[in-house]
Amino acid sequence: MTFFLGLTGGIATGKSTVSHYFSEQGYPVIDADKVAREVVEPGTLGLEKVVAAFGTGILTQQGELDRQKLGQLVFSDVLKRKKLDAVLDGEIRQAIDKEMEDYKFRNEPLVIVDIPLLYEAGYETLMTKVMVVYVSEEIQIKRLIERNSLTQEEARQRMNSQLSIEIKKMRADFVIDNSGTKEETKRQVLGWLDKKG
């Protein structure tokens, strides 16, 4: 039976780093961000739906989605963000479901399902267990400002668009504390795999 580990966290908590450590150990990763990019590639139904909802102003001259423009539009407006989620949710969900079914069919023992908005979108019910990558909100905001060159206010806006990391931590089956060094984080991942194995 396939064990689906839902991997989530908050923006700038280091979820991608943890996902990478699993991948390094040879475990397959379903990456929701990658899926979300694929469903809005030129010629897809997803991109058609986004353009129908937000207009052609969110496209580049080449007819591709301008992520920066769309991001500015939805991060500063809760209703627009909800609209975008509603437009793409079905497409993303379908693609993730299909990948999970494929791995189940192949009897893959452990599959990591990396979903930033796992709790927000109700994916936890599809997972065997959920792991949350955690740092305090102070560290989160500091890393986000440094990583994305945002103002304090912009960083807060992005954090507030997600469920609080403290709530996610309370709901998790497993927590990886990413406040320390990368080596410490990797040790926790390997320790979890040892226990699971």
Phi, psi and omega per residue, in radians:
M1 nan 2.385 -3.103
T2 -1.378 2.293 3.047
F3 -1.653 1.994 3.109
F4 -1.691 1.950 3.112
L5 -1.666 1.911 3.065
G6 -1.291 2.122 -3.122
L7 -1.941 2.157 -3.126
T8 -2.551 3.135 3.140
G9 3.141 -2.730 3.045
G10 -1.974 3.024 3.113
I11 -1.071 2.300 3.126
A12 1.169 0.398 3.069
T13 -1.582 -0.204 3.082
G14 1.780 0.415 -3.127
K15 -1.060 -0.705 -3.126
S16 -1.106 -0.614 3.110
T17 -1.093 -0.812 -3.128
V18 -1.140 -0.731 3.104
S19 -1.009 -0.731 3.127
H20 -1.090 -0.689 3.136
Y21 -1.114 -0.678 3.081
F22 -1.125 -0.761 -3.134
S23 -1.070 -0.735 3.098
E24 -1.005 -0.580 -3.134
Q25 -1.451 0.041 3.053
G26 1.629 0.155 3.137
Y27 -1.568 2.399 3.131
P28 -1.204 2.505 3.139
V29 -2.148 2.206 2.972
I30 -1.638 2.039 -3.029
D31 -1.833 1.882 -3.076
A32 -1.092 -0.569 3.114
D33 -1.127 -0.716 3.121
K34 -1.128 -0.772 3.109
V35 -1.044 -0.768 -3.121
A36 -1.087 -0.574 3.086
R37 -1.260 -0.707 -3.090
E38 -1.143 -0.630 -3.069
V39 -1.314 -0.113 3.081
V40 -2.073 0.380 3.076
E41 -1.223 2.709 3.129
P42 -0.890 2.381 3.113
G43 1.560 -0.063 -3.129
T44 -1.591 2.758 3.072
L45 -1.113 -0.624 3.136
G46 -1.013 -0.810 -3.137
L47 -1.149 -0.694 3.089
E48 -0.997 -0.774 -3.117
K49 -1.128 -0.709 -3.139
V50 -1.141 -0.750 3.121
V51 -1.131 -0.702 3.110
A52 -1.078 -0.605 -3.096
A53 -1.444 -0.618 -3.001
F54 -2.084 -0.077 3.110
G55 1.553 2.942 -3.062
T56 -1.350 -0.133 3.117
G57 -1.095 -0.266 -3.125
I58 -1.655 0.193 3.114
L59 -1.822 2.650 3.010
T60 -1.393 3.024 3.101
Q61 -1.101 -0.420 3.142
Q62 -1.468 -0.012 3.123
G63 1.487 0.253 3.084
E64 -1.694 2.848 3.119
L65 -1.227 2.238 3.062
D66 -1.564 1.689 -3.027
R67 -1.068 -0.635 -3.109
Q68 -1.121 -0.817 3.124
K69 -1.069 -0.787 -3.137
L70 -1.116 -0.720 3.128
G71 -1.055 -0.795 3.124
Q72 -1.061 -0.664 -3.110
L73 -1.171 -0.818 -2.996
V74 -1.553 -0.459 -3.114
F75 -1.296 -0.406 -3.116
S76 -1.655 0.004 -3.067
D77 -2.486 1.897 -3.065
V78 -1.002 -0.746 -3.097
L79 -1.132 -0.702 3.126
K80 -1.174 -0.641 3.120
R81 -1.130 -0.746 3.120
K82 -1.112 -0.644 3.123
K83 -1.104 -0.781 3.129
L84 -1.083 -0.791 3.117
D85 -1.005 -0.772 -3.115
A86 -1.134 -0.674 -3.112
V87 -1.148 -0.715 -3.018
L88 -1.741 -0.206 -3.031
D89 -0.947 -0.822 -3.099
G90 -1.084 -0.738 -3.123
E91 -1.121 -0.797 -3.102
I92 -1.156 -0.795 -3.114
R93 -1.036 -0.769 -3.132
Q94 -1.057 -0.775 -3.118
A95 -1.157 -0.721 3.126
I96 -1.163 -0.768 3.109
D97 -0.989 -0.748 -3.106
K98 -1.113 -0.771 3.130
E99 -1.095 -0.722 3.136
M100 -1.104 -0.736 3.120
E101 -1.075 -0.726 3.129
D102 -1.047 -0.797 -3.132
Y103 -1.170 -0.653 3.121
K104 -1.101 -0.773 -3.140
F105 -1.060 -0.628 -3.124
R106 -1.498 0.046 3.139
N107 1.014 0.632 3.119
E108 -1.141 2.225 -3.044
P109 -1.172 -0.745 -3.108
L110 -2.385 2.205 3.099
V111 -2.208 2.287 3.110
I112 -1.606 2.213 3.124
V113 -1.979 1.754 -2.997
D114 -1.548 1.805 -3.072
I115 -2.277 1.908 -3.120
P116 -0.983 -0.760 -3.090
L117 -1.800 0.767 -3.065
L118 -0.989 -0.902 -3.131
Y119 -1.248 -0.736 -3.094
E120 -1.024 -0.620 -3.078
A121 -1.724 0.055 3.062
G122 1.307 0.460 -3.126
Y123 -1.382 -0.242 -3.033
E124 -1.034 -0.459 -3.119
T125 -1.203 -0.356 -3.137
L126 -1.550 -0.171 -3.034
M127 -1.677 2.670 3.038
T128 -1.245 -0.836 3.076
K129 -2.568 2.864 3.137
V130 -2.137 2.341 3.071
M131 -1.983 2.292 3.125
V132 -1.945 2.280 3.053
V133 -1.581 2.108 -2.948
Y134 -2.080 2.397 2.797
V135 -2.428 2.810 3.118
S136 -1.157 2.801 -3.122
E137 -1.111 -0.519 3.119
E138 -1.119 -0.824 3.133
I139 -1.149 -0.715 -3.122
Q140 -0.986 -0.852 -3.080
I141 -1.184 -0.662 3.135
K142 -1.108 -0.822 -3.124
R143 -1.139 -0.668 -3.105
L144 -1.159 -0.738 3.121
I145 -1.098 -0.776 -3.122
E146 -1.183 -0.772 -3.046
R147 -1.214 -0.750 -3.025
N148 -1.868 0.134 -3.094
S149 0.858 0.903 -3.120
L150 -1.779 2.808 2.978
T151 -1.385 2.904 3.099
Q152 -0.967 -0.744 -3.086
E153 -1.165 -0.753 3.126
E154 -1.109 -0.716 3.130
A155 -1.100 -0.752 3.102
R156 -1.045 -0.783 3.139
Q157 -0.958 -0.808 -3.107
R158 -1.172 -0.700 3.113
M159 -1.153 -0.685 -3.112
N160 -1.243 -0.234 3.119
S161 -1.374 -0.086 3.127
Q162 -2.112 2.822 3.020
L163 -1.076 2.483 -3.125
S164 -0.994 2.444 3.139
I165 -1.069 -0.515 3.128
E166 -1.162 -0.681 3.117
I167 -1.200 -0.732 3.120
K168 -1.060 -0.729 -3.138
K169 -1.042 -0.739 -3.125
M170 -1.157 -0.549 -3.080
R171 -1.509 -0.216 -3.034
A172 -1.242 2.637 2.968
D173 -1.429 -0.607 3.135
F174 -2.389 2.523 3.124
V175 -2.174 2.298 3.008
I176 -1.869 2.063 3.137
D177 -1.514 2.001 -3.073
N178 -1.827 0.510 -3.119
S179 -1.401 -0.352 -3.059
G180 -1.664 -2.494 -3.118
T181 -1.447 2.889 3.098
K182 -1.098 -0.618 3.141
E183 -1.083 -0.735 -3.141
E184 -1.113 -0.706 3.135
T185 -1.135 -0.784 -3.134
K186 -1.084 -0.675 3.114
R187 -1.035 -0.715 3.139
Q188 -1.119 -0.708 3.135
V189 -1.113 -0.838 -3.126
L190 -1.128 -0.640 3.092
G191 -1.094 -0.705 3.126
W192 -1.155 -0.724 3.140
L193 -1.124 -0.671 3.105
D194 -1.058 -0.820 -3.121
K195 -1.118 -0.745 -3.099
K196 -1.146 -0.724 -3.117
G197 -1.146 nan nan
